[in-house]
Amino acid sequence: MASEKENKVITINGDAVAPGENRQVKINIARLPTGTLIDIPIHVFNAKKPGPSILVQAGLHGDEINGVETLRRMLQNDLFKIKRGAVIVVPILNIFGFIHFSRDVPDGKDVNRSFPGTRRGSLASRIAYNYTSEILPQIDFGIDLHTGGSQRHNFPQIRYTAADERSKILAEAFNAPFCFASRLIGGSFRKTTFKLGIPTIVYEAGESMRFNEEAIVKGIQGISNVLVVHKMLSKENGFRKEKSIHFESTRWIRASRAGMFIPSAVNGKRVSKGEELGVITDTYAKKSKSIKAPYEGYIFSINNQAVVNQGDALFRIGK
């Protein structure tokens, strides 16, 4: 039994990681049709001194690779040499999606709409169930790394749960360029952790299936900032000093017509009311429609789709 001055034992899938031990464990998920066993690799850093246990995960959507690279670099560069508490690092949660360059698992279901899952449900539900059962009882906080999907590029941003003040505090500690409250989605990892009383934030940065250096670097900075705030790392490991810009509201600007979409706005930049953000034009150079900012704010997501339909989301602006 651990003493009051010793950190707790982290136990995952029957593997116990004692205080002062750093080790890789795994959760067995399923087999491929070939019989190959699929596991989720999990890195556990358990310091001797007591402190919070923080989960840092990526690859919940298999095609969102910026978070995967963020955690790979941190592991490679030994950036989880913590002084107290524990960090559980999951570089790729959705192994099936990662293998197939897909957001989902082979049955077409989204793991991030399948939490908390069931033991005998669909493949996505089983992954969620095993993960919920093995990982969530071990942690005090969660950091979930994502990117934009469907050719949308997200400027580095943190999303927290409005009804959870502790998640807002965690978001402020991460200190991404932009920060705002976002609604909880049914079946999502964040909604499940909220119900369990585990503050969780979502870091969104970059675009699916495309590395973005700024997204990766700011992700490393943010995770390090959280560890510094919780006195798990020394202050010199913190990076970004500027405070996050907090959005009180956000809005998607949508295409009023179909055509070729040519954006001119720069992601992450402040825009003025009425400022031109781009144009939609037909392929014959006969008609062109200017897209203007409805109010002053910051662009923090841009659709990189060249051909759009009426109603497609083009820019997301926060104020």
N, C-alpha and C positions, 0 to 999 in steps of 0.2 A: 504493500500500500504506500502511495506517495506521501511524503511529508508535506506540511503546510508551505514549506519553502521550495518545494519541487514541483515542476509542471506535471500536468496529467499525462497519462498514456493515451496515445491515439491508436484506436483499433479499427482497421478497415478489412473487411472480408476475412476476419480471423487472424490477420497479421497485426501484432502489437508493436508499435513504435514507441520505445521508451524515451523519457526525458534525456536530452543530450544526444539523441540519435537522429540521423538523416538517412532516409531509405526510400527506395521505390517499391510500391506495392501495386496491386491491380485488382480490378473487379471483373469477374467473368460475366460476359453478356450473352453471347450466343455463338453459333457456328455458321460459317458460310456453307453454301450447298456442297462445296468440295470437302467439307469436314474440318476446315481450318477454324480453330477457336479464335474468337475475337474478344480481346480484353481492353479495358480502359486503363492505361498506365497512369499512376498517381504518385507524385513526388511528395513526401512528407518531411518537413523540416521541423523538428521538435526540440526546442531549447530546454536547457535544464531549469531555468528560472520560470516561474509561473507568469502567465500573461494571456491575452486573448488568442483565440484560434481563428485564423482568417483563411477563407477559401478564395483562391484566384483561379478562374477557369476560362477556357476559350474553346472554340470549335463546337459549340452547342448546335450551330448550323455549320455543316461540314464544308461549305464553300467560303466561309468567312475566315480567311487565312491570316489576316493581319494580327489578330489576337494570338494565333498559334505561334507566329514568328516572334511576337513580343515576349511570350513566356519562354520560348526556346533560347532567345538571347539572354534572358535573365538567368536561366539555368546554366547556360554555357559560361557566363561571366561571373558565376557564384554570387549573384545579387540577393540571395536569400539567406545570407549568413546572419541570422537573427540572434539577438541577445536574450530575448524572453518570448514566451508564448509559442505558438506554432503556426506554420503556414502550410496549407495543403494546396498543391499546384497540380491542376489538370490541364495540360496543353491542348488535348483533343478529346472532347467529351463524345461527340458523334463520330465514332470511327468509321461507320458505314458511309455516312455522308462525305467524309473526307476522302475516302477511297474512291468514291464515284463522282467527285467534284460537284456534290449536290447539297442543297440546303437540308434535304430530308433523308430518311432511311429508305431502303429499297421498296417498301410497301407504299411509299408516297406520303407517309404521315410525318408531321413535324414534331420532333422530340420536345421542342419548346412550346407545344400546345398539348402535351401529353402528361404533364406533371399533375399530381404526385405519382401517377401510374398505377398499374395493377400487376400482380405477379403472373397472371395468366392471360394478359391482354395482348394487344398487337405488339410488334417488335419495338415500336417507339415507346409504348406504354411500359413494356418490361424494362427497357433501358432506364426510363424515368423512375420506375419503382425501385430498382436496384440502387440507383444513385441516391434517391431520397432516403432509402433505408440505411445505406452504408456511410454516406458522407454528411448529411445534414445534422445528425445527432452529435457530430464532432465539432461543429463550428459555432462561432459567435457572430461573425460578419461574412458577407459574400461580395465578391467583385466579379462581374460577368462581362467578358470582353466580346464585342460584336463589331460588325461593319454594316454599311448600307447594303441593301440587296437590290436585285433587278436593275443593275447599272446606275444605282444612286450612290453618289459620293457624299459621305457625311464628314463634315469638319469635326475634329475632336471635341467630344461633348460627353457630359455625364447626366444620366437620368436617375431620378430617385422617386420614392413613393411619397406623395403629399401627406398621407395619413400617418407616416412614420417619421417622426422628427429625427430619430437616430440615423435613418438613411440619408437625410439631408445633411447632417453633421459629417457623415462618412463621405458624401459627395464633396463637401467643402474641403475636407482633408485631401481628397484626390486632386482637386484644384485643376481640372481641365479648363481649356479656354472658355467653354460655355457650359451652363448648368441649368437644368429645369426639371420640374416635376412632370411625370408622365403617368398616364392611367395604367392600371394593372390589367393585363390581358388574361382571360380565362385559360387555364392549363399551362401557364408560363412558369418558368423556374422562379421568377421574382414574386409572383403571386403566392406560390407555395411557401417560399421562405417568409413572406409577410405573415401568412397565417400561422406559421410556426414561431413568430416573434424574432426572426433573424433579419436584421437590417441588411439590405442588399442594394447595390447600385449597378447600373449598366453603363459601360463605356462603349460608345459608338464612334467609330473613326474609320475612314477609308471606304473602300468599295470591295464587294465580293470578288474573289479570284484575281485580285490584283494587289501587289504589295505597295504600300505607301509609307515612305520613310517617316514623314511627320507623324502619322498615326501611330507608328511603332514606337518612336522615340517618346512621344507624349504619353503613351501607355506605360512605358517603363518608368517615366517620371512620376506619373500619378500613383502607381502601385507603390513605388519607393516612398512617396510623400505620406501615404496612409501608414506604412510601416514606421516611418519616423514619428508621426503624430502619436502612435501607440507605443512609442519608446522601444520598438523592436529593432530598429536600426539607429545608428548615430545621426546627428543632425546634418553632417556633411553629405549624407546620402540623399538628402532632399534636393530638388532641382528648381522647379518653377516657383518664382516668388510673386508674380502678378496674380491678383485674385481673379477667380472666375467671374465672367459676366453672367448674371442670373436673369433668365427670361421669365417674365410674369405670364406671357402668353406666346403661342406659336401658331403659324398658319401656313398651309400649303397654297401656293399660287398654281393654278391649273390652266391647262391649255384651253383657250376659247374656241380653237378650231384645230383641225388636223393639218399636218404638213411637216416640213423639215424644221427641226428645232436647232437654233444657233444661239447658245447662251453667250453673253458678254460679261456678266457679273462674275466676280471672283469669290469663290467660297471662303467664308470666314470674315469677309469685309463688311463694313457698315455701309448702308445705302440710305439715300434720302427719299422721302415721299415723292412719287412721280418719276424717279430715276429709271431709265431704261435698263432692263436686266437681260434682254435678249429679244430675238424675233422668231416668229414662225412664218415660213414662206412656202409657197407651193413650188413644185419642181420645175415650173415653166417661167419663173420670175415675173409672174403677172400680178400676184397678190402677196402682200406682206403685212403681218400684224405685230406691232410692238408690244412687248410685255413690260409693264411698269410696276414699280414697288407701290403697294397700297398704303404704306406708311413707313416711317423711319424705323430702322432696325438692322439686324445682322442676318445675312444669308448664311445658313449653316448646313444646307443640303441641296445638292444640285443633281438633277436627272441627266445622265450622260447619253441617254437614248437619242439617236439622231433623227429618227422618224417617230412622230407622236400622234396619238389620236385625241380627239376632243375629250376633255375631262382628265387627261393624264396629269399627274403631279409633276411640276417642273422645278420649282424652287420652294424651299421651306425657309420662312423668315421668322425670327424671334424678336420680341421687343420687351 
